[in-house]
């Protein structure tokens, strides 16, 4: 089963409130997790994202696309990284998410859809 784990937070805020030791430990954990998921064959794809301050939101205004700074959610609620994993079952994805949440406080896991909804 393929799932996406999404990690939320703010790199900018983290640099202001966390110690350098904590940040180094978190990075080491993430690198080891990526190595472990690669070795187990569960990692399909992953990426860390630039801080939300670099993001743009595109919306339709009067039928035209307009890009603005964003997102406007609180920084701690902004998507900061993700993993796409192919795991045996939901229990395994929750186990992995449970390890990540110790570092970001908010993690979402969601199955990948196999196609669009039937209409």
VENTAPE-V797697 format. One record per pair of residues at least 4 apart in sequence whose C-alpha atoms are under 7 Angstrom apart, sorted by the first residue. I is the first residue (numbers start at 1). J is the second residue. D is the distance in Angstrom with one decimal. If there is no record, write none. Layout:
i: <I I>
j: <J J>
d: <D D>
This chain:
i: <1 1 1 1 2 2 2 2 2 2 3 3 3 3 3 3 3 4 4 4 4 4 4 4 4 5 5 5 5 5 5 5 5 6 6 6 6 6 6 6 7 7 7 7 7 7 7 7 8 8 8 8 8 8 8 8 9 9 9 9 9 9 9 10 10 10 10 10 10 11 11 12 12 13 14 18 18 19 20 21 22 23 24 25 26 26 27 28 29 30 31 32 33 34 35 36 37 37 37 38 38 42 42 42 43 43 43 44 44 44 45 45 46 46 46 47 47 47 48 48 48 49 49 50 50 51 52 52 52 55 55 55 56 56 56 56 56 57 57 57 57 57 58 58 58 58 59 59 59 60 60 60 61 61 73 73 74 87 87 88 89 90 91 92 93 94 95 96 97 97 100 101 101 101>
j: <86 87 88 89 84 85 86 87 111 112 84 85 86 109 110 111 112 82 83 84 85 109 110 111 112 82 83 84 97 107 108 109 110 79 81 82 83 107 108 109 79 80 81 82 104 106 107 108 76 77 78 79 80 104 106 107 75 76 77 78 79 80 104 14 51 75 76 78 80 15 51 16 51 17 18 22 23 23 24 25 26 27 28 29 30 103 31 32 33 34 35 36 37 38 39 40 41 42 43 42 43 85 86 87 84 85 86 84 85 86 83 84 82 83 84 81 82 83 80 81 82 80 81 54 80 80 71 75 78 69 70 71 67 68 69 70 71 67 68 69 70 71 65 66 67 68 65 66 67 64 65 66 65 66 77 78 78 92 93 92 93 94 95 96 97 98 99 100 101 107 104 105 106 107>
d: <5.4 5.4 6.0 6.3 6.9 5.5 4.3 6.3 6.0 5.7 5.7 5.4 6.4 6.7 5.5 4.2 5.2 6.8 5.6 4.4 6.3 5.6 5.4 6.3 6.6 5.5 5.2 6.5 6.7 6.8 5.6 4.4 6.6 6.7 6.1 4.5 6.7 5.6 5.1 6.3 6.0 5.8 5.3 5.9 6.6 6.4 4.8 6.7 6.4 5.4 5.2 4.5 5.2 6.3 5.7 6.2 6.3 4.1 5.6 5.5 6.4 5.8 6.1 6.0 6.1 5.3 5.3 6.6 6.7 6.2 5.6 6.6 6.6 6.3 5.5 6.2 6.7 6.4 6.1 6.1 6.1 6.2 6.1 6.1 6.2 6.5 6.1 6.1 6.0 6.1 6.2 6.1 6.1 6.0 6.1 6.1 6.2 5.3 5.1 6.2 5.2 5.3 4.9 5.7 6.4 4.7 6.5 5.4 5.2 6.5 5.9 5.1 5.5 4.1 6.0 5.6 5.6 6.7 6.0 4.1 6.5 5.0 5.3 6.5 7.0 6.7 6.8 6.9 6.4 6.3 5.5 6.6 6.0 5.4 4.7 4.9 6.7 5.5 5.4 6.2 5.3 6.0 6.2 5.4 4.3 6.4 5.5 5.5 6.6 5.1 4.5 6.1 6.3 6.5 6.1 6.5 6.8 6.5 6.7 6.7 6.9 6.2 6.2 6.4 6.1 5.9 6.7 6.6 6.1 6.5 6.7 4.9 5.7 5.6>
